[in-house]
Amino acid sequence: MDAFFSHIDWYEIGLASLDTLLMLGGSLLFTVLLGLPLGVLLFLCGPRQLFDNRGLYALLSLLVNVLRSLPFIILLIVMIPLTLLLTGTSLGVAGAIPPLVAGATPFFARLVETALREVDRGIIEATQAMGASTRQIIFRALLPEARPGIIAAITVTAITLVSYTAMAGVVGAGGLGDLAIRFGYQRFQTDVMLVTVVLMLLLVQLLQSLGDRLVQHYSRK
């Protein structure tokens, strides 16, 4: 067993794990900050909704669909000039966050829109009948009622970002994906590949379990 794990530098594994967590945390934060308002706007501009602006809805849908249709590995390369402009580098954790956010935000926005559509329309109509403003409808009716669905959307997005961080390792973003490619694939060190895969599986399971618990906690009995 010791011979099988002879190539593993646990210090490097620790640094790569930290890089993956930093990429995940930073990109998830910005994804939620950008994707939640975008998802709410998509919902409000949809047919028979509060704003019912089909032109704006079509434009936003086109933008979201275009970004979602791009394979993430292509998006990583296409965004290198913009990433350099925003962060000053296209390498490391800082260089990975802009494409991670650009890739995950449209995906998360669609999930938010879907969660809001599942809110009982009667609740919205009752809130309107009481004279609530659009702001009050959003923050006191829509978002609280859709909270379990939004938490589930954050969970799914976080797990998707874990796989994106692994792909970001191809262009030198660091993290467990970079370690798996440089040592596990290019140098045929199977033990390194195995450890990185197990760590990423554990991270995904942890995120899913935490998300499920939060959804269950905030769901109505």
Backbone torsions as a table, in degrees:
resi	resn	phi	psi	omega
1	MET	NA	-42.9	178.8
2	ASP	-62.7	-36.5	179.6
3	ALA	-66.9	-35.4	-178.9
4	PHE	-65.9	-37.4	-178.7
5	PHE	-96.4	24.5	-175.1
6	SER	-68.9	-24.4	-176.8
7	HIS	-85.8	-6.1	-170.7
8	ILE	-83.0	126.6	171.9
9	ASP	-103.1	103.1	-173.5
10	TRP	-65.6	-26.4	175.4
11	TYR	-65.6	-43.4	176.8
12	GLU	-64.0	-39.2	177.2
13	ILE	-61.1	-42.0	179.2
14	GLY	-64.0	-44.2	178.7
15	LEU	-64.5	-41.4	179.2
16	ALA	-65.0	-38.7	177.7
17	SER	-63.9	-41.3	178.4
18	LEU	-63.7	-42.6	177.8
19	ASP	-60.5	-42.2	179.0
20	THR	-62.5	-43.0	179.3
21	LEU	-66.0	-37.6	178.1
22	LEU	-66.5	-43.3	177.3
23	MET	-62.5	-43.7	-179.5
24	LEU	-64.2	-48.9	-178.0
25	GLY	-64.4	-46.5	-178.9
26	GLY	-65.2	-45.9	-178.3
27	SER	-69.7	-36.2	179.0
28	LEU	-66.5	-39.4	178.6
29	LEU	-59.6	-51.1	-178.6
30	PHE	-69.5	-31.8	177.6
31	THR	-63.6	-43.4	179.1
32	VAL	-68.0	-42.2	-179.2
33	LEU	-63.0	-34.8	-179.7
34	LEU	-91.7	-39.3	-173.6
35	GLY	-75.8	-32.3	-179.4
36	LEU	-64.8	-50.6	175.8
37	PRO	-61.4	-37.1	179.0
38	LEU	-64.9	-41.6	178.1
39	GLY	-65.1	-40.5	177.4
40	VAL	-63.6	-42.7	179.7
41	LEU	-64.9	-40.3	176.2
42	LEU	-59.1	-43.1	179.9
43	PHE	-65.5	-47.1	-175.9
44	LEU	-65.6	-31.3	-178.4
45	CYS	-87.5	-4.1	-178.2
46	GLY	-69.7	168.3	179.8
47	PRO	-58.9	134.4	176.9
48	ARG	62.7	25.3	175.5
49	GLN	-105.3	-172.0	-171.1
50	LEU	-61.5	-41.5	-179.3
51	PHE	-93.1	-38.1	178.9
52	ASP	46.7	58.2	179.0
53	ASN	-110.6	93.9	-172.4
54	ARG	-68.9	-30.9	178.0
55	GLY	-65.3	-48.5	178.7
56	LEU	-65.6	-38.3	179.0
57	TYR	-62.9	-42.3	179.4
58	ALA	-64.1	-39.8	179.6
59	LEU	-66.0	-46.3	179.2
60	LEU	-65.1	-40.2	179.0
61	SER	-63.1	-40.0	178.4
62	LEU	-62.6	-45.4	179.4
63	LEU	-61.4	-46.2	-180.0
64	VAL	-63.5	-43.5	-177.7
65	ASN	-67.1	-37.2	179.1
66	VAL	-64.3	-46.6	-179.4
67	LEU	-67.0	-36.3	179.5
68	ARG	-70.3	-27.9	-175.8
69	SER	-79.1	-17.9	-179.5
70	LEU	-75.4	126.8	172.3
71	PRO	-58.9	139.8	-172.8
72	PHE	-61.9	-35.3	-179.0
73	ILE	-64.4	-33.7	176.0
74	ILE	-71.2	-41.8	179.1
75	LEU	-60.0	-38.6	177.4
76	LEU	-55.5	-45.4	-176.5
77	ILE	-74.5	-43.0	-178.5
78	VAL	-61.8	-34.7	-175.0
79	MET	-86.5	2.5	-177.9
80	ILE	-55.5	-46.1	178.3
81	PRO	-61.1	-42.3	179.0
82	LEU	-67.4	-38.8	178.2
83	THR	-62.5	-41.8	176.7
84	LEU	-61.6	-38.9	179.9
85	LEU	-67.0	-39.2	-175.5
86	LEU	-80.1	-41.0	-172.1
87	THR	-115.5	-13.7	-178.5
88	GLY	84.1	-0.8	179.0
89	THR	-154.4	153.5	174.2
90	SER	-110.0	7.4	-177.7
91	LEU	-113.0	162.7	175.5
92	GLY	73.2	-170.1	-177.3
93	VAL	-62.7	-45.3	-178.5
94	ALA	-61.3	-39.2	-179.5
95	GLY	-73.0	-18.0	-178.4
96	ALA	-88.6	-27.4	-171.6
97	ILE	-64.1	-45.6	179.7
98	PRO	-56.8	-49.4	177.5
99	PRO	-66.7	-31.9	176.0
100	LEU	-61.9	-44.4	179.3
101	VAL	-66.2	-43.6	-179.9
102	ALA	-63.7	-33.7	-179.8
103	GLY	-78.4	-32.7	-174.1
104	ALA	-92.7	-27.5	-175.5
105	THR	-60.4	-47.7	178.3
106	PRO	-62.0	-38.5	178.2
107	PHE	-61.7	-47.0	-180.0
108	PHE	-66.2	-39.1	-179.8
109	ALA	-60.6	-40.4	177.8
110	ARG	-65.0	-39.2	178.4
111	LEU	-65.7	-38.5	177.2
112	VAL	-64.5	-44.4	178.0
113	GLU	-57.9	-43.9	179.1
114	THR	-63.1	-41.8	179.1
115	ALA	-63.1	-39.6	179.8
116	LEU	-69.3	-33.5	178.3
117	ARG	-65.8	-23.2	-179.2
118	GLU	-81.9	-6.9	176.9
119	VAL	-70.7	134.6	179.9
120	ASP	-58.1	123.1	-178.2
121	ARG	-62.4	-25.9	178.6
122	GLY	-61.5	-32.2	178.5
123	ILE	-66.7	-41.5	178.7
124	ILE	-64.8	-44.6	-179.1
125	GLU	-64.9	-38.1	178.2
126	ALA	-65.6	-39.1	178.6
127	THR	-66.4	-39.8	176.8
128	GLN	-63.9	-39.9	-178.6
129	ALA	-63.7	-26.7	178.4
130	MET	-84.1	3.9	176.0
131	GLY	84.2	20.3	-179.2
132	ALA	-71.1	145.7	175.5
133	SER	-78.0	170.3	178.7
134	THR	-59.8	-41.0	178.7
135	ARG	-60.7	-43.6	179.9
136	GLN	-67.2	-37.2	178.0
137	ILE	-62.4	-42.3	-178.2
138	ILE	-66.9	-49.6	-170.4
139	PHE	-88.4	-19.4	-178.2
140	ARG	-110.5	-11.7	-179.8
141	ALA	-124.3	-60.4	-174.0
142	LEU	-62.3	-59.8	-174.4
143	LEU	-64.7	-43.3	176.5
144	PRO	-61.5	-40.0	-179.5
145	GLU	-69.8	-32.4	-177.8
146	ALA	-91.3	4.8	-173.8
147	ARG	-55.6	-46.7	178.0
148	PRO	-59.2	-41.0	178.9
149	GLY	-66.2	-36.6	179.1
150	ILE	-69.4	-39.2	176.8
151	ILE	-63.1	-41.3	176.8
152	ALA	-62.6	-37.9	178.2
153	ALA	-65.1	-40.2	177.3
154	ILE	-63.2	-40.0	179.3
155	THR	-62.4	-48.4	179.6
156	VAL	-62.0	-40.9	179.9
157	THR	-65.7	-40.7	178.8
158	ALA	-61.5	-41.9	179.3
159	ILE	-66.8	-38.5	175.9
160	THR	-62.4	-39.5	179.3
161	LEU	-65.7	-30.2	176.1
162	VAL	-60.4	-44.4	178.3
163	SER	-68.4	-34.9	177.5
164	TYR	-64.9	-39.2	179.5
165	THR	-63.1	-33.8	177.4
166	ALA	-65.8	-41.7	178.3
167	MET	-67.8	-31.9	179.1
168	ALA	-63.6	-21.8	177.0
169	GLY	-62.2	-21.3	179.5
170	VAL	-62.8	-34.1	-177.5
171	VAL	-104.3	22.9	173.0
172	GLY	82.8	30.0	-179.4
173	ALA	-79.3	-12.9	-176.6
174	GLY	86.1	-169.8	179.1
175	GLY	87.2	-175.8	-177.2
176	LEU	-66.1	-33.7	178.4
177	GLY	-63.4	-43.0	178.0
178	ASP	-62.8	-41.1	179.0
179	LEU	-64.3	-42.4	179.9
180	ALA	-63.9	-37.7	-178.7
181	ILE	-72.9	-48.4	-174.9
182	ARG	-69.2	-41.3	-175.5
183	PHE	-102.3	-47.1	-176.6
184	GLY	-69.2	-41.7	-175.8
185	TYR	-93.0	-54.6	-173.9
186	GLN	-71.5	-30.8	-178.9
187	ARG	-107.8	6.4	176.1
188	PHE	56.9	36.6	177.8
189	GLN	-94.5	90.3	-174.0
190	THR	-61.5	-33.4	-178.7
191	ASP	-65.0	-39.4	177.8
192	VAL	-65.4	-43.8	178.1
193	MET	-59.1	-43.9	-178.3
194	LEU	-63.2	-45.0	-178.8
195	VAL	-64.3	-42.8	-179.7
196	THR	-65.1	-39.7	178.7
197	VAL	-64.2	-43.9	-180.0
198	VAL	-63.0	-42.5	179.9
199	LEU	-63.7	-40.0	179.3
200	MET	-70.0	-36.0	175.6
201	LEU	-63.9	-41.7	177.9
202	LEU	-63.7	-39.4	178.6
203	LEU	-63.8	-43.2	178.6
204	VAL	-62.9	-44.2	179.4
205	GLN	-63.0	-39.1	178.5
206	LEU	-64.1	-45.3	179.3
207	LEU	-62.7	-43.3	-178.9
208	GLN	-65.8	-42.5	179.9
209	SER	-64.2	-43.4	178.7
210	LEU	-63.6	-43.8	178.8
211	GLY	-62.5	-42.9	179.3
212	ASP	-62.5	-40.3	179.0
213	ARG	-64.6	-41.7	179.9
214	LEU	-67.5	-40.7	177.5
215	VAL	-61.5	-44.5	179.5
216	GLN	-63.7	-38.1	-178.6
217	HIS	-66.0	-40.5	-175.1
218	TYR	-92.4	-5.8	177.8
219	SER	-77.1	147.2	177.3
220	ARG	-73.7	141.5	179.8
221	LYS	-73.8	NA	NA
